[in-house]
């Protein structure tokens, strides 16, 4: 007898869009980190990004998620401008 697999809850359109925004932000952060010349700093930044995203991965409140996305975008801009200055 087969045990039915647990199905994931269906996301609303807004939840789906937010999820895609979070994924894109995560990818953008890692692309920007690749531009950091110092490998030690790269590792620290990667660890920090992973930790931040994991700590907040269980949030379901759309307002909180939007707030974190804005925070992440600000961090990304700071990282990109810092890397631009270092070149």
N, C-alpha and C positions, 0 to 999 in steps of 0.2 A: 504494500500500500504506500503510495506516494504522499508525502506531507507537502501541502501547498506552500509555496514560497511566500514570504511576507512581501506584500506589495508596498511600494512607497506611496505616501499620500500624494494625491494630485495637487499640483501647485496652481494657484491662481495666476492670471497673466502678470499681475504686478509682482508676485513672488518670483515668477520665472525670470522676469526682467531684472529684478534685483540680484538674483543668483548669477545671472550672466554678467552683470556689472562687477560683482565681487570677483568672479573668475578672471575677468579682463584686468581688473586692478592688480590681482595677484601676479598675473603674467607680466604686466607692465613693470611691476616692482622688480621682478627677477631679471627682466631685460635691462633695467637701469642699473641693477647691482652688478651685472656683468661688465659694465663700463668702469667700475671702481678699480683703480690700478693695483691696490694692495690686496693680496689674497686673504690676509688675516681679517681685514675689514670686510671683505666680501663674505667670508664665513659668518662673521658676527652679524652682519646685516641679514643674511639669509636665515640664520637662526631666529633673529628678532622677528622677521616677517612671518615665518612659520608659526612661531609661538603666538603672536598676536592674532593671526587668522584662526588658529586652533582654539584659542581661548574664547573666541567670539563665534565659533561655528554653530553653536546651539541656540543662538538668538533667533527668535521668531517674530519679534516686534518690528514691524516695517520701519517705524520711525527711528528706532535704535540702529537698525541696519543702515538706513540712509545716513545717519549721523556718523557711523563708522566709515562708510564709503567716503564721505567728505573729509574726514580725518585722514584716511589713507591717501586720498588725492593730494592733500596738503603735504603729507610726508613725501610722496612721490615727487612733487614739484621741488621740494627742498633738496631731495637726493639728486635729482637731475641738475639743479643749479649748482650744487656742490661739486658734482662730477664735472660739469662744464667748466667750473673755475679751476679744477685740478689739472685739466688738459693743457 
